[in-house]
Amino acid sequence: MRSVWALAAMAALSVLTASTVTLAGEPKQGGILRMYHRDSPANASILEGATYSINVPFMGVFNNLLIYDQHIAQNSPDTLRPELAESWSWSSDNKKLTFKLRQGVKWHDGKPFTSADVKCSFDLLMGKSQQKLRQNPRKAWYSEVNEVTTNGEFEVTFDLKRPQPSLLAMLASGYTPVYPCHVSPGDMRTHPIGTGPFKFVEFKANESIKLTRNPDYWKKGLPYLDGVEYTIITNRSTAILAFVAGKFDMTFPTHITIPLLKDIKSQAPNATCVVEPTNVSTNIIVNSTSAPFDNIDIRRAMSLALDRKAFVDILFEGQGDIGGTMLPPPQGIWGIPKEKLETIPGYGRDINANREQARKLMQKAGYGPDKHLNVKVSTRNIAEYRDPAVILIDQLKTIYIDGELDVVETANWFPKVARKDYMLGLNLTGNSVDDPDQSFYENYSCGSERNYTNYCNKEIEKLFDVQSQETDLAKRRPLVWDIDKKLQEDVARPIIFHARAGTCWQPYVKGVTIMSNSSYNGFRYEDVWLDK
C-alpha cells in the first residue's frame, strides 16, 4: 500500500459525513451485496451475542417490535419507528407499556407471527421460560419488567415494577429481535428463523455467511437486494485490498482505521467513506475480586497511568473521543462535559504528575523499581482489541507493571471474561443504545452477566434506579453525569477512549446510512440497492 501519511490532505477532502450521503436515482431490484466479515461469530443467535459480529450479518433476518429509523444517523427518542408493533402506549402511571401488533406477518418457515412470540422472546430474555439461552448478556435490561402478558393474538403488555422510559430505547436496539416460539434457542444458533427482509441460507464457520431475499416480507417491495453474502477474512489489510480490487461492495461496518481509510481513498478514490463514533468504548477490565486487583490502589494506579490522548493520536490520528462510560457529546446525548471530566483522577492533562502519583500507589501496594507486577493482558484476537492492548502494555511499564499479551479467539473471548477467567484485560464495550440504563445496568450492576469485572457498589446501583425513573431529560442528565464520575473514581472499568471508525462502499451501492451514536442498530440493509 502507498504511504498513508503522504496522502493525508488529499484523503481528508474525500471523506464524507453520514449526513451528506443521499440516494441517487430510483431504487433498483436485484443483486447480491458482497461484504467481508472481520471474524467468525460463535453462532447466529443475536439474543445470545455480546458483539456486533453477530448483529452485522444477522440483523436483517429479524424484526423488532420497534426500531430506530434506518435513514437517520443519530438515534434518539424522536427516531423510534414501529415494526412488528403498529403502535404503543403507556398507562397513566407509566408502569404498563402496551403494543398493538402487526397482523399478517409470517415467519420465514411460513408460520404466523402472534403475540405469543413476543411473550416467548422476552420470557426467554428474562430467564422465565423452560428453555434457556446459553448466554444472556442483556438480561439486566429487563430487571424492572414484572411480566409480559398477551391480550389476544395481536396485543402485548409489558408490566413494569416502576417507570422506566428507556425501555423503548432498548426494545429498538439491534440486539432485541423477536424470536419465534416454535424454534428452540439451540436451532436459532445454527439456523435462525425470523420475519425480516432476508432469510438465512448458510453459515460456514471461518468461511462465509449467506442470506437470501425474503419474497414474502411484510414490507411490500423490500428488500431491493436479492441477498447478502459475507466472506470471513480476519486479516484487515487483506480484506481492504480485496475491497479496493472490487471483490467486495462494502467494507465491514465501522472497521476501518483512519490511516487505512486514507489508503482506501488513495487507491479507490470513487469509494464513498464515512467516519463516525461507534458508541464503543475501549477499556480496561480487571478481575477485582482476585489478587492483586482486589487492591483498589493498584486499580487506581492503572487508571492514573493512562495517557488517553496518546491512544487517540496513535490509533486515530486524533479522531477519537475521551470520556467516561457514556458516549461524549455532541454525538452522545449523555456524556460528561469536558470541564467535569477533567476533575476525575487520571483525566487531568498532566500525565507525568498522574504517573508519579500512580507509582506511589504501586509502592504502597508493595511494588517498585526492583519488584514489578507481572500480568497477562488478555484481549480478543482482532485488530480493534490487539492494537490498543499493545499500547496499554507499553504504558503500564511506567508504573512497574509488566504485561504479556494473551490473545483469545472470538468464540472463546466472551465466555472467558463472563467466567472471570482472566487477570487483566483490554476490552471493547459496545453500547447498543445511547441510554444510561443500557450501559449502567448491563455493565456495572451487581450480578449482570456483562459485568465482567465483578464490580458491585450497592449505593451507586441505587442511583441507577433514581436516574432511570426520571422522565425529564434536563433533570436526568446531571444525575447521569454524577454516576458516571463515581464509576470512574471507583475504577470500575477504566475507560481509555471512545472510538471513531470508517466504513466504505463502492459508488454503485446506494441507501447506506451509518449510525453515529449506536452503530449496532443499523444493519437491516432492507432498502440498500445496487445501481450497476
C-alpha positions as a printed NumPy array, in Angstrom:
array([[  0.   ,   0.   ,   0.   ],
       [  1.11 ,   3.593,  -0.58 ],
       [  2.138,   5.679,   2.416],
       [ -0.867,   6.827,   4.418],
       [  0.953,   9.898,   5.668],
       [  1.763,  11.418,   2.275],
       [ -1.873,  11.219,   1.245],
       [ -3.448,  12.676,   4.383],
       [ -4.516,  16.041,   2.995],
       [ -5.978,  14.63 ,  -0.219],
       [ -7.86 ,  11.883,   1.589],
       [ -9.332,  14.21 ,   4.172],
       [-11.133,  16.1  ,   1.438],
       [-12.709,  12.893,   0.186],
       [-14.168,  11.632,   3.452],
       [-17.857,  12.426,   3.874],
       [-20.035,  12.511,   6.941],
       [-23.1  ,  10.275,   7.069],
       [-25.399,  13.277,   6.85 ],
       [-24.09 ,  14.103,   3.36 ],
       [-24.842,  10.702,   1.84 ],
       [-28.103,  10.679,  -0.125],
       [-29.866,   8.392,  -2.537],
       [-29.272,   8.985,  -6.222],
       [-31.94 ,   7.897,  -8.699],
       [-34.669,   5.353,  -8.202],
       [-34.01 ,   2.126,  -6.265],
       [-33.462,  -0.977,  -8.352],
       [-34.351,  -4.572,  -7.56 ],
       [-31.714,  -7.288,  -7.643],
       [-28.088,  -8.067,  -6.982],
       [-26.099,  -9.572,  -4.123],
       [-24.405,  -7.229,  -1.651],
       [-20.929,  -8.633,  -1.055],
       [-19.097,  -7.771,   2.156],
       [-16.222,  -9.176,   4.129],
       [-16.687, -10.079,   7.789],
       [-13.934,  -9.277,  10.282],
       [-14.116, -12.605,  12.121],
       [-16.167, -15.758,  12.584],
       [-19.057, -15.324,  15.074],
       [-19.548, -18.032,  17.669],
       [-23.104, -18.632,  16.403],
       [-26.054, -16.911,  14.697],
       [-28.145, -16.015,  17.766],
       [-28.347, -12.261,  18.346],
       [-30.051, -12.709,  21.741],
       [-27.022, -14.659,  22.943],
       [-24.439, -12.366,  21.356],
       [-22.246,  -9.789,  23.029],
       [-20.657,  -8.488,  19.832],
       [-21.884,  -6.818,  16.685],
       [-20.015,  -9.531,  14.769],
       [-23.386, -11.274,  15.144],
       [-25.589,  -8.215,  14.571],
       [-23.975,  -7.246,  11.272],
       [-24.824, -10.419,   9.331],
       [-27.99 , -11.49 ,  11.147],
       [-29.923,  -8.304,  11.989],
       [-31.516,  -8.448,   8.539],
       [-33.042, -11.839,   9.349],
       [-35.235, -10.324,  12.061],
       [-37.61 ,  -7.557,  13.061],
       [-38.053,  -5.8  ,  16.41 ],
       [-41.228,  -4.519,  17.996],
       [-39.892,  -1.081,  17.114],
       [-36.629,   0.169,  15.642],
       [-34.604,   3.312,  15.138],
       [-35.166,   4.917,  11.751],
       [-32.571,   3.36 ,   9.465],
       [-32.197,   6.574,   7.438],
       [-31.268,   8.885,  10.337],
       [-27.686,   8.681,  11.586],
       [-28.232,   9.713,  15.217],
       [-30.546,   7.522,  17.26 ],
       [-32.869,   9.438,  19.577],
       [-36.386,   9.067,  21.047],
       [-37.637,  11.063,  18.06 ],
       [-36.375,   8.449,  15.585],
       [-38.246,   5.437,  17.008],
       [-40.393,   3.714,  14.372],
       [-42.91 ,   0.823,  14.631],
       [-42.019,  -2.572,  13.189],
       [-43.793,  -5.717,  14.395],
       [-45.746,  -3.342,  16.596],
       [-48.065,  -0.951,  14.788],
       [-48.297,   1.37 ,  17.799],
       [-47.566,   1.605,  21.516],
       [-48.904,   3.475,  24.534],
       [-48.045,   3.973,  28.206],
       [-50.51 ,   3.744,  31.08 ],
       [-51.145,   6.869,  33.15 ],
       [-48.694,   5.725,  35.851],
       [-46.018,   4.833,  33.227],
       [-45.824,   1.266,  34.532],
       [-47.563,  -0.523,  31.665],
       [-46.37 ,  -0.383,  28.048],
       [-48.849,  -1.859,  25.55 ],
       [-48.122,  -2.726,  21.92 ],
       [-50.701,  -3.351,  19.214],
       [-49.107,  -5.836,  16.835],
       [-48.999,  -6.047,  13.084],
       [-51.231,  -8.695,  11.536],
       [-50.468, -10.891,   8.54 ],
       [-46.732, -11.244,   9.279],
       [-45.18 , -14.672,   8.713],
       [-42.026, -16.298,   9.945],
       [-39.615, -17.48 ,   7.266],
       [-40.93 , -21.041,   7.647],
       [-44.476, -19.853,   6.91 ],
       [-45.917, -19.918,  10.43 ],
       [-47.859, -16.801,  11.553],
       [-46.366, -14.215,  13.908],
       [-48.51 , -13.561,  17.017],
       [-48.302, -12.038,  20.483],
       [-47.195, -15.43 ,  21.809],
       [-43.865, -14.98 ,  20.003],
       [-43.275, -11.659,  21.746],
       [-44.029, -13.16 ,  25.141],
       [-41.796, -16.174,  24.418],
       [-38.906, -13.914,  23.376],
       [-38.991, -11.779,  26.495],
       [-39.676, -14.659,  28.86 ],
       [-36.531, -16.173,  27.368],
       [-34.572, -12.952,  27.932],
       [-35.86 , -12.61 ,  31.495],
       [-34.988, -16.233,  32.302],
       [-38.636, -17.178,  32.918],
       [-39.11 , -19.827,  30.245],
       [-38.323, -23.539,  30.416],
       [-35.939, -23.147,  27.512],
       [-32.772, -21.225,  28.319],
       [-30.277, -19.123,  26.441],
       [-26.739, -20.447,  26.686],
       [-25.591, -16.854,  27.242],
       [-27.896, -13.99 ,  28.205],
       [-25.789, -10.814,  28.207],
       [-28.733,  -8.411,  28.285],
       [-30.914,  -9.981,  30.968],
       [-30.242,  -6.92 ,  33.148],
       [-32.089,  -4.737,  30.62 ],
       [-35.388,  -6.247,  31.752],
       [-34.883,  -6.383,  35.509],
       [-37.717,  -3.874,  36.009],
       [-40.232,  -5.891,  33.955],
       [-42.573,  -7.965,  36.127],
       [-44.076,  -9.89 ,  33.242],
       [-45.153,  -9.74 ,  29.634],
       [-48.814, -10.594,  29.027],
       [-50.852, -11.136,  25.884],
       [-54.335,  -9.851,  25.142],
       [-55.435, -11.875,  22.151],
       [-53.12 , -12.659,  19.256],
       [-52.156,  -9.087,  18.419],
       [-51.65 ,  -7.164,  21.637],
       [-48.975,  -7.478,  24.302],
       [-48.261,  -5.543,  27.512],
       [-45.028,  -5.086,  29.461],
       [-45.862,  -4.696,  33.149],
       [-43.111,  -2.794,  34.977],
       [-42.191,  -2.6  ,  38.654],
       [-41.616,   1.12 ,  38.252],
       [-41.459,   3.675,  35.435],
       [-38.566,   3.101,  33.033],
       [-38.744,   5.407,  29.988],
       [-35.61 ,   3.828,  28.477],
       [-37.403,   0.532,  27.858],
       [-38.459,   1.786,  24.418],
       [-34.848,   2.544,  23.508],
       [-33.726,  -0.939,  24.495],
       [-36.572,  -2.561,  22.576],
       [-35.433,  -0.635,  19.478],
       [-31.856,  -1.898,  19.689],
       [-30.455,  -4.19 ,  17.036],
       [-29.867,  -6.575,  19.929],
       [-33.6  ,  -7.003,  20.555],
       [-35.182,  -9.011,  17.733],
       [-38.334, -11.027,  18.32 ],
       [-37.747, -14.789,  18.144],
       [-40.327, -17.437,  17.163],
       [-41.895, -19.549,  19.908],
       [-41.746, -22.692,  17.807],
       [-37.949, -22.675,  17.228],
       [-35.605, -23.686,  20.057],
       [-32.718, -21.466,  21.211],
       [-30.353, -24.184,  20.036],
       [-31.75 , -24.12 ,  16.499],
       [-31.564, -20.314,  16.466],
       [-27.81 , -20.593,  16.932],
       [-27.376, -22.622,  13.765],
       [-30.376, -21.821,  11.532],
       [-32.164, -18.637,  12.657],
       [-35.788, -18.119,  11.619],
       [-37.061, -14.559,  11.54 ],
       [-39.658, -12.289,   9.959],
       [-37.092,  -9.921,   8.433],
       [-36.177,  -8.905,   4.883],
       [-33.598, -11.654,   4.446],
       [-33.753, -15.4  ,   5.061],
       [-30.849, -17.4  ,   6.413],
       [-29.136, -19.686,   3.891],
       [-25.905, -20.926,   5.467],
       [-23.133, -20.157,   7.911],
       [-19.789, -21.861,   7.344],
       [-17.54 , -21.067,  10.286],
       [-14.366, -19.219,   9.256],
       [-15.6  , -19.122,   5.649],
       [-18.865, -17.336,   4.857],
       [-22.419, -16.348,   5.785],
       [-25.179, -16.136,   3.18 ],
       [-28.659, -14.604,   3.277],
       [-31.304, -14.504,   0.552],
       [-34.221, -12.183,  -0.14 ],
       [-37.46 , -12.924,   1.721],
       [-40.068, -12.811,  -1.087],
       [-42.906, -12.701,   1.465],
       [-41.563,  -9.793,   3.511],
       [-44.407,  -7.798,   5.045],
       [-42.884,  -4.514,   3.851],
       [-44.031,  -4.746,   0.259],
       [-41.339,  -4.153,  -2.361],
       [-38.483,  -4.654,   0.102],
       [-35.748,  -5.652,   0.258],
       [-34.239,  -4.437,  -3.006],
       [-31.289,  -6.84 ,  -2.819],
       [-31.539, -10.489,  -3.814],
       [-29.231, -11.369,  -0.964],
       [-26.236, -10.505,   1.181],
       [-23.058, -12.566,   1.312],
       [-20.261, -12.199,   3.86 ],
       [-16.803, -13.676,   3.319],
       [-14.909, -14.111,   6.577],
       [-11.449, -12.516,   6.335],
       [ -9.786, -11.929,   9.692],
       [ -6.783, -10.016,   8.327],
       [ -7.931,  -6.42 ,   7.912],
       [ -5.231,  -5.496,   5.374],
       [ -6.124,  -8.473,   3.18 ],
       [ -9.822,  -7.602,   3.367],
       [ -9.194,  -3.972,   2.417],
       [ -7.04 ,  -4.963,  -0.551],
       [ -9.922,  -7.146,  -1.741],
       [-12.343,  -4.212,  -1.389],
       [-10.011,  -1.918,  -3.35 ],
       [ -9.742,  -4.607,  -6.048],
       [-13.54 ,  -4.603,  -6.379],
       [-14.164,  -8.028,  -4.868],
       [-16.443,  -6.53 ,  -2.211],
       [-19.157,  -3.894,  -2.445],
       [-18.735,  -2.705,   1.121],
       [-16.268,  -2.972,   3.985],
       [-17.233,  -4.415,   7.337],
       [-19.073,  -1.511,   9.04 ],
       [-17.077,   0.8  ,  11.33 ],
       [-13.986,  -1.358,  10.915],
       [-11.571,   0.945,   9.092],
       [ -8.929,   2.923,  10.971],
       [ -8.15 ,   6.483,   9.903],
       [ -4.754,   5.573,   8.358],
       [ -6.262,   2.654,   6.441],
       [ -9.141,   4.849,   5.303],
       [ -6.648,   7.138,   3.624],
       [ -5.122,   4.165,   1.834],
       [ -8.554,   3.155,   0.545],
       [ -9.256,   6.651,  -0.722],
       [ -5.902,   6.818,  -2.5  ],
       [ -6.467,   3.518,  -4.31 ],
       [-10.255,   3.631,  -4.75 ],
       [-10.975,   7.385,  -4.99 ],
       [-14.564,   6.835,  -6.122],
       [-15.472,   4.909,  -2.977],
       [-17.793,   6.615,  -0.503],
       [-16.357,   6.614,   3.021],
       [-17.733,   7.932,   6.309],
       [-16.151,   8.256,   9.73 ],
       [-18.445,   8.119,  12.741],
       [-18.297,   7.495,  16.503],
       [-19.259,   3.905,  17.172],
       [-20.516,   4.192,  20.775],
       [-17.879,   1.596,  21.607],
       [-15.501,   2.344,  24.464],
       [-12.076,   0.758,  24.757],
       [-11.499,  -0.009,  28.417],
       [ -9.576,  -1.995,  30.978],
       [-11.319,  -4.865,  32.719],
       [ -9.855,  -6.297,  35.903],
       [-10.911,  -9.237,  37.991],
       [-11.488,  -7.07 ,  41.04 ],
       [-12.297,  -9.952,  43.398],
       [ -8.958, -11.723,  42.872],
       [ -5.449, -10.702,  43.907],
       [ -3.695,  -8.482,  43.074],
       [ -6.508,  -6.435,  41.504],
       [ -8.71 ,  -6.697,  44.569],
       [ -6.415,  -3.918,  45.814],
       [ -8.02 ,  -0.62 ,  44.759],
       [ -4.633,   1.142,  44.948],
       [ -3.385,  -0.974,  42.057],
       [ -6.542,  -0.339,  40.084],
       [ -6.275,   3.404,  40.696],
       [ -2.618,   3.339,  39.703],
       [ -3.515,   1.765,  36.374],
       [ -6.109,   4.418,  35.675],
       [ -3.649,   7.194,  36.567],
       [ -1.024,   5.695,  34.243],
       [ -3.168,   6.105,  31.136],
       [ -2.182,   8.653,  28.52 ],
       [ -5.535,   8.617,  26.75 ],
       [ -4.565,  11.232,  24.192],
       [ -1.632,   9.049,  23.082],
       [ -4.04 ,   6.192,  22.316],
       [ -6.233,   8.501,  20.243],
       [ -3.293,  10.076,  18.423],
       [ -1.642,   6.742,  17.569],
       [ -4.745,   4.784,  16.604],
       [ -6.986,   7.508,  15.164],
       [ -4.662,  10.418,  14.284],
       [ -6.597,  12.428,  16.852],
       [-10.059,  11.445,  15.597],
       [-11.223,   9.629,  18.73 ],
       [-13.027,  10.874,  21.834],
       [-12.075,  10.852,  25.519],
       [-14.869,  10.415,  28.016],
       [-16.396,   8.347,  30.753],
       [-18.826,   5.482,  30.392],
       [-21.301,   7.369,  28.219],
       [-20.504,   8.498,  24.674],
       [-19.042,  12.043,  24.766],
       [-21.019,  14.938,  23.297],
       [-22.032,  16.181,  20.778],
       [-22.869,  12.787,  19.257],
       [-23.579,  11.398,  22.701],
       [-26.632,  12.737,  24.479],
       [-25.455,  11.724,  27.988],
       [-21.662,  12.147,  28.034],
       [-19.875,  14.051,  30.829],
       [-18.955,  17.642,  29.875],
       [-15.222,  18.18 ,  29.374],
       [-14.813,  20.527,  32.342],
       [-16.376,  17.954,  34.713],
       [-14.424,  15.09 ,  33.127],
       [-11.066,  16.728,  33.81 ],
       [-11.768,  16.796,  37.563],
       [-11.705,  12.975,  37.665],
       [ -8.354,  11.426,  38.748],
       [ -6.441,  10.279,  35.673],
       [ -8.257,  12.575,  33.257],
       [ -6.147,  15.648,  34.086],
       [ -3.769,  16.876,  31.413],
       [ -0.513,  16.47 ,  33.413],
       [  0.382,  12.866,  32.553],
       [  3.733,  12.981,  34.366],
       [  2.065,  14.091,  37.609],
       [ -0.593,  11.388,  37.225],
       [  2.06 ,   8.696,  36.765],
       [  4.1  ,   9.9  ,  39.711],
       [  1.001,   9.517,  41.853],
       [  0.428,   6.067,  40.294],
       [  3.962,   4.914,  41.184],
       [  3.409,   5.949,  44.795],
       [  0.246,   3.848,  44.913],
       [  2.12 ,   0.87 ,  43.423],
       [  4.873,   1.262,  46.032],
       [  2.226,   1.371,  48.756],
       [  0.962,  -1.967,  47.379],
       [  4.467,  -3.456,  47.573],
       [  5.797,  -2.913,  44.064],
       [  8.541,  -0.683,  42.722],
       [ 11.676,  -0.446,  40.555],
       [ 13.049,  -3.697,  41.987],
       [  9.762,  -5.583,  42.136],
       [  7.464,  -5.412,  39.135],
       [  3.963,  -6.839,  38.883],
       [  3.822,  -9.432,  36.092],
       [  0.419,  -9.906,  34.487],
       [ -1.181, -11.382,  31.407],
       [ -3.172,  -8.822,  29.442],
       [ -5.935, -10.808,  27.772],
       [ -7.703,  -9.477,  24.703],
       [ -9.752, -10.63 ,  21.747],
       [ -7.835, -11.671,  18.648],
       [ -8.972,  -8.916,  16.285],
       [ -7.131,  -5.707,  15.434],
       [ -9.527,  -3.371,  17.274],
       [ -8.554,  -5.138,  20.508],
       [ -4.927,  -6.128,  19.862],
       [ -3.665,  -2.711,  18.755],
       [ -4.704,  -0.759,  21.88 ],
       [ -3.661,  -3.693,  24.085],
       [ -0.079,  -3.296,  22.846],
       [ -0.152,   0.426,  23.721],
       [ -1.641,  -0.359,  27.139],
       [  1.171,  -2.802,  27.925],
       [  3.725,  -0.148,  26.982],
       [  2.094,   2.488,  29.213],
       [  1.781,   0.155,  32.215],
       [  5.57 ,  -0.308,  32.199],
       [  5.837,   3.253,  33.503],
       [  4.311,   2.147,  36.829],
       [  6.126,  -1.172,  37.394],
       [  3.561,  -3.406,  35.672],
       [  4.978,  -5.81 ,  33.056],
       [  2.262,  -7.139,  30.786],
       [  2.292, -10.166,  28.497],
       [ -0.219, -10.145,  25.645],
       [ -2.688, -13.055,  25.723],
       [ -4.856, -13.161,  22.582],
       [ -8.13 , -15.096,  22.653],
       [-10.266, -16.115,  19.667],
       [-13.719, -14.53 ,  19.365],
       [-15.637, -17.749,  20.067],
       [-13.817, -18.047,  23.411],
       [-13.423, -14.388,  24.404],
       [-16.876, -13.562,  25.757],
       [-17.355, -16.853,  27.625],
       [-13.868, -16.403,  29.115],
       [-14.474, -12.922,  30.504],
       [-18.018, -13.812,  31.604],
       [-16.459, -16.616,  33.705],
       [-13.977, -14.031,  35.107],
       [-11.223, -16.324,  33.8  ],
       [ -8.622, -13.581,  33.401],
       [ -6.45 , -11.212,  35.449],
       [ -6.373,  -8.051,  33.377],
       [ -7.994,  -7.431,  30.014],
       [ -8.238,  -4.886,  27.223],
       [-11.876,  -4.883,  26.235],
       [-14.26 ,  -3.071,  23.912],
       [-17.715,  -2.334,  25.277],
       [-20.32 ,  -1.589,  22.645],
       [-23.388,   0.252,  23.842],
       [-26.257,  -0.723,  21.616],
       [-28.321,   2.324,  22.545],
       [-27.206,   5.73 ,  23.766],
       [-29.046,   5.499,  27.06 ],
       [-27.645,   5.259,  30.611],
       [-29.905,   2.372,  31.611],
       [-28.409,   0.11 ,  28.99 ],
       [-24.847,   0.97 ,  29.948],
       [-25.185,   1.147,  33.732],
       [-27.339,  -1.918,  34.348],
       [-25.667,  -4.123,  31.76 ],
       [-22.038,  -3.339,  32.597],
       [-21.99 ,  -2.241,  36.236],
       [-24.921,  -3.725,  38.147],
       [-24.149,  -6.428,  40.676],
       [-24.571,  -9.857,  39.102],
       [-25.075,  -8.786,  35.472],
       [-23.609, -11.301,  33.014],
       [-21.863,  -8.443,  31.192],
       [-20.324,  -7.107,  34.406],
       [-17.001,  -8.719,  33.585],
       [-15.078,  -7.159,  36.483],
       [-17.222,  -8.339,  39.439],
       [-17.688,  -4.663,  40.326],
       [-20.512,  -4.195,  42.829],
       [-21.433,  -0.986,  44.605],
       [-24.94 ,  -1.136,  46.018],
       [-25.011,   2.579,  46.81 ],
       [-24.22 ,   3.537,  43.225],
       [-26.683,   0.927,  41.983],
       [-29.417,   2.733,  43.935],
       [-28.517,   5.84 ,  41.949],
       [-29.027,   3.859,  38.733],
       [-32.674,   3.464,  39.763],
       [-33.079,   7.146,  40.598],
       [-31.9  ,   8.388,  37.189],
       [-33.766,   5.606,  35.392],
       [-37.17 ,   6.816,  36.618],
       [-36.621,  10.468,  35.707],
       [-38.686,  11.365,  32.647],
       [-37.318,  14.925,  32.326],
       [-34.121,  14.76 ,  30.248],
       [-32.788,  18.036,  31.656],
       [-33.118,  16.69 ,  35.213],
       [-31.867,  13.222,  34.337],
       [-28.658,  14.322,  32.613],
       [-26.87 ,  15.735,  35.741],
       [-27.808,  12.576,  37.65 ],
       [-26.16 ,  10.526,  34.897],
       [-23.025,  12.685,  34.945],
       [-22.624,  12.214,  38.699],
       [-22.976,   8.429,  38.395],
       [-20.504,   8.279,  35.519],
       [-17.999,  10.334,  37.549],
       [-18.369,   7.971,  40.525],
       [-17.816,   4.913,  38.291],
       [-14.557,   6.384,  37.008],
       [-13.419,   7.327,  40.511],
       [-14.24 ,   3.787,  41.665],
       [-12.094,   2.413,  38.801],
       [-14.987,   0.123,  37.954],
       [-13.885,  -0.294,  34.336],
       [-11.386,   2.422,  33.343],
       [-12.422,   3.953,  30.031],
       [ -9.468,   4.67 ,  27.757],
       [-11.231,   6.221,  24.762],
       [-14.322,   6.124,  22.572],
       [-13.566,   5.019,  19.026],
       [-14.322,   6.571,  15.691],
       [-14.081,   4.326,  12.684],
       [-14.668,   4.309,   8.971],
       [-16.93 ,   2.43 ,   6.591],
       [-16.545,   2.462,   2.816],
       [-18.688,   1.285,  -0.06 ],
       [-18.419,   1.252,  -3.824],
       [-20.067,   4.147,  -5.721],
       [-22.864,   1.941,  -7.077],
       [-24.054,   0.973,  -3.558],
       [-26.952,   3.248,  -2.591],
       [-29.065,   3.844,   0.503],
       [-26.419,   3.263,   3.188],
       [-26.644,   5.132,   6.497],
       [-24.062,   4.581,   9.226],
       [-25.4  ,   5.258,  12.713],
       [-23.382,   7.914,  14.554],
       [-24.165,   7.104,  18.188],
       [-25.046,   3.416,  18.085],
       [-23.717,   1.545,  15.091],
       [-25.177,  -1.718,  16.434],
       [-28.635,  -0.68 ,  15.266],
       [-28.058,  -0.113,  11.556],
       [-27.579,  -3.423,   9.754],
       [-31.005,  -4.139,   8.302],
       [-29.968,  -3.321,   4.673],
       [-33.556,  -3.765,   3.529],
       [-33.519,  -0.626,   1.379],
       [-29.896,  -0.713,   0.246],
       [-29.667,  -1.185,  -3.526],
       [-27.082,  -1.559,  -6.28 ],
       [-27.025,   0.896,  -9.182],
       [-24.882,  -1.09 , -11.619]])
